[in-house]
Each structure stands twice: as C-alpha cells, then as structure tokens.
Amino acid sequence: MDSASHFDHTPVRGFRSLNDLYENTEELLLAEDKPGNYKEASSDQKWIEAMKVELDSINRNNTWELTTLPKGHKAISLKWVFKTKKNANGNIIKHKARLVAKGYIQQHGIYFKEVFAPVSRTETIRLLLAIAANNKWEVHHLDIKAAFLHEDLKEEVYDT
C-alpha cells in the first residue's frame, strides 16, 4: 500500500480562519444564559414566566392533587430544568422550564412495575413515510404539548 492512500483526497470547499471559528464558538458559549437552579431562575422575569407556563400546563391537565403522604411511601423530589430554544441562526426564540421528578431514586418493583416510553421507533416512522410516498398520500405531523401528562399512571407517585 502506498503512502498516498492514507490521505483524504476530497477537494477542499473553502477555508475559515481559526479566529472566525473561535469567535463563533465563544459567542455560542456565552449566549447560553440558562440558569443552573431555581434560585437563579427566580431572579429573572423570562424564566419566571417560563416556570409559570409549565405550572399552568400541569394544573390545567390535573396532573397532581394535594394529599397526605401515606405511611411506608417515600416522596420523590422535584427539580426545575431550564432550556433555551434557538432558531437556525442561533437566536433565542423561547425560554422553556420543565418541572421534573427525580425518578432516579425510585426502585423497580417497589415504586413501579414497567419501564417504557410510548414513542414510535425510527423504523416504523420510515416505513409509514415510505408507504405514504408510494401511495402519494399527503403527510401531516403534530406535536402534543406535555403529551406525557395525558397518560394515567398505574402506580401512585408522591412528590414534594
């Protein structure tokens, strides 16, 4: 084998200076202004509004009810997770807050029996799209906000 076969012979499409790459990377890193915890978020109006939207969604869907913790049960703590949604140009278009359960403290068989997420496999989606394309069907898609909140749990879960 000659030494020429060790190199990629793909033609170069263009060059960018390292300085351009550095400035763009620095801009992206500095633009990430999401808070690390509730205390940080509660001092910024845009994150307060994002948390309010999440709580409104939870309450509107009757996700929980106030109750007394039964003996022998452990409550799962909650935490806020924050994310900035950006468009293709990297501009922030939405501040999103999610209130999540720290489910990693739960033990299989004690707190829950099944582990799965009701999502479609990639292969299934590809098959359906192929069938639709073959039959010249019009395809639509939708996103159900907080879809996981619409399913009833078989087990009782207590959070704090």
Residue frames as a rotation matrix with the C-alpha (Angstrom) as fourth column:
MET 1
0.587 0.810 0.000 0.00
0.810 -0.587 0.000 0.00
0.000 0.000 -1.000 0.00
ASP 2
-0.316 -0.738 0.596 1.48
0.691 -0.610 -0.388 3.37
0.650 0.289 0.703 -0.99
SER 3
-0.743 -0.078 -0.664 1.54
0.607 -0.495 -0.622 6.40
-0.280 -0.865 0.415 1.29
ALA 4
-0.905 0.420 0.062 -0.91
-0.326 -0.781 0.533 8.33
0.272 0.462 0.844 -0.92
SER 5
-0.262 0.864 -0.430 -3.77
0.222 0.488 0.844 6.02
0.939 0.126 -0.319 0.11
HIS 6
-0.438 0.035 -0.898 -3.55
0.896 0.095 -0.433 7.30
0.070 -0.995 -0.072 3.70
PHE 7
-0.911 0.019 -0.411 -4.84
0.061 -0.982 -0.180 10.75
-0.407 -0.189 0.893 2.75
ASP 8
0.128 0.988 0.084 -8.32
0.605 -0.010 -0.796 12.04
-0.786 0.153 -0.600 2.10
HIS 9
-0.816 -0.478 0.324 -8.38
0.521 -0.367 0.770 13.33
-0.249 0.798 0.549 -1.47
THR 10
0.273 0.958 0.085 -11.74
0.950 -0.254 -0.182 15.09
-0.153 0.130 -0.980 -1.17
PRO 11
-0.280 -0.389 0.878 -11.45
0.598 -0.786 -0.157 18.57
0.751 0.481 0.453 -2.73
VAL 12
-0.690 -0.011 -0.724 -11.38
0.634 -0.492 -0.596 21.46
-0.350 -0.870 0.346 -0.24
ARG 13
0.157 0.863 0.480 -14.57
0.950 -0.265 0.165 23.53
0.269 0.431 -0.861 -0.44
GLY 14
0.506 -0.003 0.863 -13.23
-0.006 -1.000 0.001 26.59
0.863 -0.006 -0.506 1.37
PHE 15
-0.440 -0.720 -0.537 -11.28
0.667 0.139 -0.732 27.89
0.602 -0.680 0.419 4.30
ARG 16
0.763 0.534 0.363 -12.24
0.110 -0.662 0.742 29.65
0.636 -0.526 -0.564 7.51
SER 17
-0.224 -0.889 0.399 -9.79
-0.369 -0.302 -0.879 31.26
0.902 -0.344 -0.261 9.83
LEU 18
-0.418 -0.006 -0.908 -9.31
0.713 0.617 -0.332 29.85
0.563 -0.787 -0.254 13.31
ASN 19
-0.992 0.041 -0.117 -10.19
0.038 -0.797 -0.603 33.30
-0.118 -0.603 0.789 14.63
ASP 20
-0.432 0.891 -0.142 -13.64
-0.731 -0.254 0.633 33.12
0.527 0.378 0.761 12.96
LEU 21
-0.017 0.392 -0.920 -14.24
0.194 0.904 0.381 29.69
0.981 -0.172 -0.092 14.47
TYR 22
-0.717 -0.335 -0.612 -13.10
0.648 0.005 -0.762 30.90
0.258 -0.942 0.213 17.90
GLU 23
-0.925 0.371 0.078 -15.35
-0.379 -0.894 -0.238 33.98
-0.019 -0.250 0.968 17.82
ASN 24
-0.158 0.913 -0.377 -18.39
-0.619 0.206 0.758 31.96
0.769 0.353 0.533 16.71
THR 25
-0.110 0.051 -0.993 -17.76
0.506 0.863 -0.012 29.31
0.856 -0.503 -0.121 19.36
GLU 26
-0.907 -0.270 -0.324 -17.22
0.416 -0.439 -0.796 31.93
0.072 -0.857 0.510 22.05
GLU 27
-0.703 0.701 0.116 -20.45
-0.660 -0.705 0.260 33.68
0.264 0.106 0.959 21.03
LEU 28
0.056 0.740 -0.671 -22.40
-0.246 0.661 0.709 30.43
0.968 0.126 0.219 21.26
LEU 29
-0.331 -0.254 -0.909 -20.94
0.718 0.557 -0.417 29.56
0.612 -0.791 -0.002 24.65
LEU 30
-0.982 -0.087 -0.169 -21.57
0.177 -0.745 -0.643 33.00
-0.070 -0.661 0.747 26.09
ALA 31
-0.567 0.824 0.011 -25.10
-0.609 -0.428 0.668 33.16
0.555 0.371 0.744 24.65
GLU 32
-0.141 0.500 -0.855 -26.17
0.397 0.819 0.413 30.19
0.907 -0.281 -0.315 26.78
ASP 33
-0.649 -0.080 0.757 -27.83
-0.475 -0.735 -0.485 32.05
0.594 -0.674 0.439 29.63
LYS 34
0.322 0.840 -0.437 -29.89
-0.086 0.486 0.870 29.31
0.943 -0.242 0.228 31.19
PRO 35
0.197 -0.195 0.961 -29.95
-0.947 -0.293 0.134 29.18
0.255 -0.936 -0.242 34.99
GLY 36
-0.630 -0.542 -0.556 -28.49
-0.365 0.839 -0.404 26.24
0.686 -0.052 -0.726 36.87
ASN 37
-0.756 0.391 -0.525 -31.16
0.646 0.574 -0.503 26.12
0.105 -0.719 -0.687 39.55
TYR 38
0.230 0.971 0.070 -34.45
0.908 -0.240 0.342 27.57
0.349 -0.015 -0.937 40.78
LYS 39
0.308 -0.145 -0.940 -32.79
0.647 -0.693 0.319 30.31
-0.698 -0.706 -0.120 42.84
GLU 40
-0.758 -0.632 -0.165 -31.01
0.266 -0.530 0.805 31.69
-0.596 0.566 0.570 39.77
ALA 41
-0.662 0.551 0.507 -34.15
0.638 0.061 0.767 31.42
0.392 0.832 -0.392 37.62
SER 42
0.234 0.871 -0.431 -36.40
0.971 -0.189 0.146 33.12
0.046 -0.453 -0.890 40.15
SER 43
-0.039 -0.292 -0.956 -34.47
0.385 -0.887 0.255 36.38
-0.922 -0.358 0.147 39.78
ASP 44
-0.929 -0.291 -0.230 -35.08
-0.113 -0.369 0.923 36.66
-0.353 0.883 0.310 36.01
GLN 45
-0.190 0.963 -0.193 -38.52
-0.653 -0.271 -0.708 37.56
-0.734 -0.008 0.680 34.63
LYS 46
-0.057 0.188 -0.980 -38.18
-0.946 0.304 0.113 35.47
0.319 0.934 0.161 31.44
TRP 47
-0.778 -0.253 -0.576 -37.53
-0.102 0.954 -0.281 32.31
0.620 -0.160 -0.768 33.48
ILE 48
-0.798 0.590 0.124 -40.29
-0.181 -0.038 -0.983 33.18
-0.575 -0.806 0.137 35.97
GLU 49
0.006 0.814 -0.580 -42.69
-0.935 -0.202 -0.293 33.37
-0.356 0.544 0.760 33.00
ALA 50
-0.309 -0.192 -0.932 -41.39
-0.653 0.755 0.060 30.03
0.692 0.627 -0.358 31.63
MET 51
-0.991 -0.044 -0.126 -41.97
0.064 0.671 -0.739 28.38
0.117 -0.740 -0.662 35.04
LYS 52
-0.472 0.880 -0.056 -45.48
-0.509 -0.324 -0.798 29.87
-0.720 -0.348 0.600 35.19
VAL 53
-0.012 0.431 -0.902 -46.29
-0.978 0.183 0.100 28.39
0.208 0.883 0.420 31.75
GLU 54
-0.652 -0.309 -0.692 -45.13
-0.232 0.951 -0.206 24.95
0.722 0.027 -0.692 32.95
LEU 55
-0.949 0.315 0.011 -47.12
0.064 0.227 -0.972 25.13
-0.309 -0.921 -0.236 36.20
ASP 56
-0.243 0.894 -0.376 -50.22
-0.827 -0.393 -0.402 26.31
-0.507 0.213 0.835 34.30
SER 57
-0.170 0.113 -0.979 -49.90
-0.776 0.597 0.204 23.30
0.607 0.795 -0.014 31.97
ILE 58
-0.892 -0.215 -0.397 -49.52
0.061 0.814 -0.578 20.91
0.447 -0.540 -0.713 34.92
ASN 59
-0.774 0.633 -0.020 -52.55
-0.129 -0.189 -0.973 22.39
-0.620 -0.751 0.228 36.71
ARG 60
-0.183 0.719 -0.671 -54.70
-0.961 -0.274 -0.032 22.56
-0.207 0.639 0.741 33.55
ASN 61
-0.194 0.025 -0.981 -54.09
-0.547 0.827 0.130 18.83
0.814 0.561 -0.147 32.99
ASN 62
0.676 0.462 0.574 -54.89
-0.718 0.237 0.654 17.94
0.166 -0.855 0.492 36.63
THR 63
0.109 -0.761 -0.640 -51.52
-0.320 0.582 -0.747 16.25
0.941 0.286 -0.180 36.86
TRP 64
-0.735 -0.423 -0.530 -51.46
0.349 0.435 -0.830 16.19
0.582 -0.795 -0.172 40.63
GLU 65
0.460 0.831 0.314 -53.57
0.000 -0.353 0.935 16.68
0.888 -0.431 -0.163 43.72
LEU 66
-0.349 -0.538 0.767 -52.68
-0.744 -0.339 -0.576 17.73
0.571 -0.771 -0.282 47.25
THR 67
0.659 0.517 -0.547 -52.70
-0.110 0.785 0.610 14.76
0.745 -0.342 0.573 49.62
THR 68
0.525 -0.488 0.697 -51.09
-0.806 -0.024 0.591 13.36
-0.272 -0.873 -0.406 52.76
LEU 69
-0.216 -0.703 -0.678 -48.14
-0.782 0.540 -0.311 11.02
0.584 0.463 -0.666 52.27
PRO 70
0.815 0.562 -0.137 -49.25
-0.395 0.713 0.579 7.53
0.423 -0.418 0.804 53.37
LYS 71
0.390 -0.669 0.633 -47.09
-0.682 0.253 0.686 5.57
-0.619 -0.699 -0.357 55.80
GLY 72
0.213 -0.424 0.880 -44.50
0.312 0.883 0.350 3.43
-0.926 0.200 0.321 54.09
HIS 73
0.699 0.036 0.714 -44.29
0.712 -0.135 -0.689 5.65
0.071 0.990 -0.120 51.00
LYS 74
-0.282 -0.813 -0.510 -41.41
0.653 -0.551 0.519 7.91
-0.703 -0.187 0.687 50.01
ALA 75
0.806 0.491 -0.331 -41.93
0.138 -0.700 -0.701 11.20
-0.576 0.519 -0.632 48.24
ILE 76
0.097 -0.740 0.666 -39.87
0.993 0.121 -0.010 11.95
-0.074 0.662 0.746 45.15
SER 77
-0.089 -0.184 -0.979 -38.29
0.274 -0.949 0.154 15.39
-0.958 -0.254 0.135 44.99
LEU 78
0.752 0.345 0.562 -38.83
0.644 -0.201 -0.738 17.66
-0.142 0.917 -0.373 42.04
LYS 79
-0.244 -0.790 -0.563 -36.42
0.433 -0.608 0.666 19.96
-0.868 -0.081 0.490 40.27
TRP 80
0.762 0.437 -0.477 -36.57
-0.153 -0.594 -0.790 22.58
-0.629 0.675 -0.386 37.57
VAL 81
-0.195 -0.769 0.608 -34.76
0.732 0.298 0.612 22.04
-0.653 0.565 0.505 34.27
PHE 82
0.479 0.312 -0.821 -34.21
-0.123 -0.902 -0.414 25.08
-0.869 0.299 -0.394 32.05
LYS 83
-0.255 -0.521 0.815 -33.52
0.786 0.378 0.488 25.26
-0.562 0.765 0.313 28.34
THR 84
-0.107 0.191 -0.976 -33.28
-0.434 -0.892 -0.127 27.96
-0.894 0.410 0.179 25.71
LYS 85
0.334 0.276 0.901 -34.76
0.692 0.577 -0.434 27.11
-0.639 0.769 0.002 22.31
LYS 86
-0.285 -0.527 -0.800 -32.93
-0.237 -0.770 0.592 28.65
-0.929 0.358 0.094 19.35
ASN 87
0.842 0.515 -0.158 -33.70
-0.245 0.104 -0.964 29.04
-0.480 0.851 0.213 15.67
ALA 88
0.755 -0.537 0.376 -31.34
0.655 0.596 -0.465 28.06
0.026 0.597 0.802 12.83
ASN 89
0.412 -0.605 0.682 -29.44
0.069 -0.725 -0.685 31.35
0.909 0.329 -0.257 13.20
GLY 90
-0.433 -0.601 -0.672 -28.75
0.679 0.272 -0.682 30.71
0.592 -0.752 0.290 16.87
ASN 91
-0.640 0.286 0.714 -31.17
-0.466 -0.883 -0.064 33.38
0.612 -0.374 0.697 18.10
ILE 92
-0.942 0.330 -0.058 -33.12
0.230 0.510 -0.829 32.54
-0.244 -0.794 -0.557 21.24
ILE 93
-0.617 0.784 0.068 -36.80
-0.227 -0.260 0.938 32.08
0.753 0.564 0.339 20.40
LYS 94
0.550 0.835 -0.009 -38.11
-0.273 0.190 0.943 30.59
0.789 -0.516 0.332 23.64
HIS 95
-0.632 -0.601 0.489 -37.20
-0.687 0.141 -0.713 30.05
0.360 -0.787 -0.502 27.27
LYS 96
0.279 0.724 -0.632 -38.51
-0.334 0.690 0.642 26.69
0.900 0.032 0.434 28.44
ALA 97
-0.550 -0.358 0.754 -38.81
-0.829 0.129 -0.544 25.42
0.098 -0.925 -0.368 32.01
ARG 98
0.122 0.549 -0.827 -39.76
-0.253 0.823 0.510 21.86
0.960 0.147 0.239 32.93
LEU 99
0.020 -0.033 0.999 -40.61
-0.998 0.057 0.022 20.60
-0.057 -0.998 -0.032 36.39
VAL 100
0.122 -0.083 -0.989 -39.31
-0.448 0.885 -0.130 17.05
0.886 0.459 0.071 36.57
ALA 101
0.911 0.172 0.375 -39.37
-0.412 0.448 0.794 14.31
-0.031 -0.877 0.479 39.19
LYS 102
-0.160 -0.987 0.029 -36.05
-0.984 0.157 -0.083 12.94
0.078 -0.042 -0.996 40.37
GLY 103
0.745 0.653 -0.139 -37.19
-0.655 0.755 0.030 9.45
0.125 0.069 0.990 39.40
TYR 104
0.063 -0.812 -0.580 -33.70
-0.379 0.519 -0.766 8.01
0.923 0.268 -0.275 39.66
ILE 105
-0.647 -0.285 0.707 -34.33
-0.757 0.132 -0.640 7.39
0.089 -0.950 -0.301 43.37
GLN 106
0.434 0.883 0.180 -37.18
-0.882 0.457 -0.115 5.00
-0.184 -0.109 0.977 42.57
GLN 107
-0.689 -0.616 0.382 -36.57
-0.549 0.787 0.280 1.26
-0.473 -0.017 -0.881 42.66
HIS 108
-0.393 0.509 -0.766 -38.06
-0.709 0.363 0.605 -1.11
0.585 0.781 0.219 40.09
GLY 109
-0.376 0.349 -0.858 -40.64
0.363 0.908 0.210 -3.43
0.852 -0.232 -0.468 41.65
ILE 110
-0.572 0.175 -0.801 -41.19
0.783 -0.174 -0.597 -1.13
-0.244 -0.969 -0.037 44.63
TYR 111
-0.480 0.336 -0.811 -42.22
-0.098 -0.939 -0.330 2.18
-0.872 -0.079 0.484 43.09
PHE 112
0.180 0.513 -0.839 -43.11
-0.923 -0.207 -0.325 0.96
-0.340 0.833 0.437 39.60
LYS 113
0.353 0.048 0.935 -43.54
0.004 0.999 -0.053 -2.25
-0.936 0.023 0.352 37.60
GLU 114
0.605 -0.056 0.795 -42.99
0.774 0.276 -0.570 -1.22
-0.188 0.959 0.210 33.97
VAL 115
-0.062 -0.655 -0.753 -40.32
0.054 -0.756 0.653 0.85
-0.997 0.000 0.082 32.24
PHE 116
-0.306 -0.071 0.949 -41.08
0.935 0.166 0.314 2.19
-0.180 0.984 0.015 28.77
ALA 117
-0.532 0.188 -0.825 -41.78
-0.157 -0.980 -0.122 5.36
-0.832 0.065 0.551 26.83
PRO 118
0.252 0.732 0.633 -44.66
0.569 0.417 -0.709 5.37
-0.783 0.539 -0.311 24.35
VAL 119
0.105 -0.292 -0.951 -42.74
-0.643 -0.750 0.159 6.60
-0.759 0.594 -0.266 21.31
SER 120
0.967 0.255 -0.031 -42.51
-0.171 0.548 -0.819 5.31
-0.191 0.797 0.573 17.77
ARG 121
0.181 -0.920 0.348 -39.41
0.453 0.392 0.801 3.54
-0.873 0.013 0.487 16.57
THR 122
-0.250 -0.388 -0.887 -37.50
-0.557 -0.692 0.459 5.23
-0.792 0.609 -0.042 13.76
GLU 123
-0.972 -0.142 0.188 -38.03
0.043 0.677 0.735 2.18
-0.232 0.722 -0.652 11.55
THR 124
-0.233 0.966 0.110 -41.80
0.842 0.257 -0.474 2.45
-0.487 -0.018 -0.873 11.99
ILE 125
0.304 0.302 -0.904 -41.82
-0.032 -0.945 -0.327 6.11
-0.952 0.128 -0.277 11.01
ARG 126
-0.597 -0.607 -0.525 -39.66
-0.568 -0.143 0.810 5.41
-0.567 0.782 -0.259 7.95
LEU 127
-0.842 0.340 0.418 -41.95
0.481 0.824 0.300 2.56
-0.242 0.454 -0.857 6.89
LEU 128
0.144 0.963 -0.228 -45.06
0.717 -0.260 -0.647 4.74
-0.682 -0.071 -0.728 7.21
LEU 129
0.137 -0.167 -0.976 -43.40
-0.401 -0.910 0.100 7.56
-0.906 0.378 -0.192 5.25
ALA 130
-0.875 -0.480 -0.058 -42.34
-0.274 0.393 0.877 5.10
-0.398 0.784 -0.476 2.52
ILE 131
-0.497 0.782 0.375 -45.90
0.803 0.579 -0.142 3.75
-0.329 0.231 -0.916 2.26
ALA 132
0.371 0.638 -0.675 -47.27
0.348 -0.769 -0.536 7.32
-0.861 -0.036 -0.508 2.12
ALA 133
-0.264 -0.554 -0.790 -44.76
-0.577 -0.566 0.590 8.31
-0.773 0.611 -0.170 -0.57
ASN 134
-0.942 -0.108 0.319 -45.52
0.136 0.745 0.653 5.19
-0.308 0.659 -0.687 -2.61
ASN 135
-0.229 0.951 0.208 -49.25
0.957 0.258 -0.130 5.95
-0.177 0.170 -0.969 -2.48
LYS 136
-0.650 -0.124 0.750 -48.76
0.398 -0.896 0.197 9.72
0.648 0.426 0.631 -2.96
TRP 137
0.404 0.768 -0.497 -50.55
0.838 -0.093 0.537 10.41
0.367 -0.633 -0.681 0.32
GLU 138
0.207 -0.271 0.940 -50.32
-0.242 -0.945 -0.219 13.79
0.948 -0.182 -0.261 1.99
VAL 139
-0.032 -0.327 -0.945 -48.44
0.815 0.539 -0.214 13.53
0.579 -0.776 0.249 5.30
HIS 140
0.431 0.172 0.886 -49.06
-0.333 -0.882 0.333 15.69
0.839 -0.439 -0.323 8.37
HIS 141
-0.281 -0.472 -0.836 -47.37
0.690 0.506 -0.517 15.70
0.667 -0.722 0.183 11.74
LEU 142
0.527 0.457 0.716 -48.18
-0.200 -0.752 0.627 17.29
0.826 -0.474 -0.305 15.07
ASP 143
-0.671 -0.699 -0.247 -46.66
0.188 0.162 -0.969 17.82
0.717 -0.697 0.022 18.45
ILE 144
0.525 0.837 -0.158 -48.77
0.333 -0.031 0.942 17.37
0.784 -0.547 -0.295 21.56
LYS 145
-0.174 -0.586 0.791 -47.54
-0.542 -0.613 -0.574 19.69
0.822 -0.529 -0.211 24.27
ALA 146
-0.521 -0.136 0.843 -46.85
-0.848 0.195 -0.493 17.84
-0.097 -0.971 -0.216 27.52
ALA 147
0.061 0.576 -0.816 -48.16
-0.660 0.636 0.400 14.59
0.749 0.514 0.418 25.99
PHE 148
-0.606 -0.389 -0.694 -46.73
0.177 0.785 -0.594 12.56
0.775 -0.483 -0.407 28.87
LEU 149
-0.919 0.293 0.263 -49.11
-0.367 -0.395 -0.842 14.36
-0.143 -0.871 0.471 31.23
HIS 150
-0.152 0.941 -0.303 -52.15
-0.963 -0.072 0.259 12.87
0.221 0.331 0.917 29.49
GLU 151
-0.094 0.052 -0.994 -51.48
-0.128 0.990 0.063 9.25
0.987 0.134 -0.086 30.47
ASP 152
0.694 0.368 0.618 -52.72
-0.662 -0.008 0.749 7.88
0.281 -0.930 0.238 33.80
LEU 153
-0.483 -0.875 -0.021 -50.11
-0.745 0.423 -0.516 6.15
0.460 -0.233 -0.856 35.96
LYS 154
0.258 0.518 -0.816 -50.87
0.035 0.839 0.543 2.69
0.966 -0.168 0.199 37.30
GLU 155
-0.159 -0.408 -0.899 -48.82
0.925 0.256 -0.281 3.36
0.345 -0.876 0.337 40.43
GLU 156
0.929 0.371 -0.013 -49.30
0.342 -0.842 0.417 6.20
0.144 -0.392 -0.909 42.86
VAL 157
-0.139 -0.978 0.157 -46.37
0.818 -0.202 -0.538 8.61
0.557 0.053 0.828 42.88
TYR 158
0.823 0.336 -0.459 -45.86
0.554 -0.652 0.517 11.15
-0.125 -0.680 -0.723 45.63
ASP 159
-0.052 -0.865 0.498 -43.66
0.739 -0.369 -0.564 14.19
0.672 0.339 0.659 45.15
THR 160
0.110 -0.013 -0.994 -42.54
0.884 -0.457 0.104 17.03
-0.455 -0.890 -0.039 47.34
